[in-house]
Amino acid sequence: MLFFSHSGTPNIASVISAMDHLDEHLASIATSPIYGQAIKAAIALGKKTLNRYYNCIDHSKVYQIAISTFPFFPLTL
């Protein structure tokens, strides 16, 4: 939330970059041995929700237009 409030109006590139960053972070926590089963179960639910959003983006006309318009679409934070 703070990331988007500082950058003005979020655009598709910043939203997808944030989702990718979150996905990588959740994946690293999911495989870490220091977290218990309850945390790992919550992470799995978070990843499942994030995957639903990725699926929506994949079927979005705005995303398809953005990718075709900007071939060097920035996907990093």
Secondary structure per residue as TSV (DSSP state, phi and psi in degrees):
chain	resnum	aa	ss	phi	psi
A	1	M	-	360.0	-44.1
A	2	L	H	-63.5	-37.1
A	3	F	H	-56.7	-47.7
A	4	F	H	-76.0	-30.0
A	5	S	H	-71.0	-26.8
A	6	H	H	-83.7	-22.9
A	7	S	S	-95.0	11.3
A	8	G	S	78.4	-136.6
A	9	T	S	-81.2	121.4
A	10	P	-	-67.7	144.9
A	11	N	-	-114.7	172.7
A	12	I	H	-59.1	-36.3
A	13	A	H	-65.3	-42.8
A	14	S	H	-71.9	-34.3
A	15	V	H	-66.0	-46.7
A	16	I	H	-67.4	-37.3
A	17	S	H	-61.8	-43.4
A	18	A	H	-64.6	-40.3
A	19	M	H	-64.0	-41.8
A	20	D	H	-63.0	-42.3
A	21	H	H	-62.4	-45.0
A	22	L	H	-62.7	-42.7
A	23	D	H	-61.3	-43.2
A	24	E	H	-63.8	-41.2
A	25	H	H	-65.8	-44.1
A	26	L	H	-63.2	-38.8
A	27	A	H	-64.0	-39.2
A	28	S	H	-69.5	-36.3
A	29	I	H	-68.6	-39.5
A	30	A	H	-61.1	-28.6
A	31	T	T	-99.5	-2.1
A	32	S	-	-77.6	133.7
A	33	P	T	-76.4	-8.9
A	34	I	T	-82.2	-12.7
A	35	Y	S	-98.6	143.0
A	36	G	-	-78.1	177.4
A	37	Q	H	-64.8	-34.3
A	38	A	H	-64.4	-43.1
A	39	I	H	-65.7	-42.6
A	40	K	H	-64.5	-34.5
A	41	A	H	-66.9	-40.9
A	42	A	H	-65.0	-39.8
A	43	I	H	-62.6	-42.2
A	44	A	H	-61.1	-40.4
A	45	L	H	-66.4	-39.1
A	46	G	H	-62.7	-43.3
A	47	K	H	-65.6	-36.9
A	48	K	H	-63.3	-43.3
A	49	T	H	-64.6	-44.3
A	50	L	H	-61.4	-38.8
A	51	N	H	-64.5	-33.8
A	52	R	H	-63.2	-41.5
A	53	Y	H	-66.0	-41.2
A	54	Y	H	-58.5	-41.7
A	55	N	H	-62.8	-41.4
A	56	C	H	-62.9	-41.1
A	57	I	H	-64.6	-40.9
A	58	D	H	-59.5	-28.1
A	59	H	T	-101.3	11.9
A	60	S	-	-90.3	131.4
A	61	K	H	-64.7	-37.8
A	62	V	H	-61.1	-44.1
A	63	Y	H	-62.8	-45.4
A	64	Q	H	-62.4	-39.9
A	65	I	H	-66.5	-43.0
A	66	A	H	-61.5	-43.0
A	67	I	H	-66.3	-42.0
A	68	S	H	-73.5	-28.1
A	69	T	H	-80.3	-35.2
A	70	F	-	-119.3	89.4
A	71	P	T	-63.9	-21.5
A	72	F	T	-107.4	52.4
A	73	F	-	-58.0	117.4
A	74	P	-	-73.5	122.2
A	75	L	-	-121.0	34.2
A	76	T	-	-127.9	154.3
A	77	L	-	-85.7	360.0
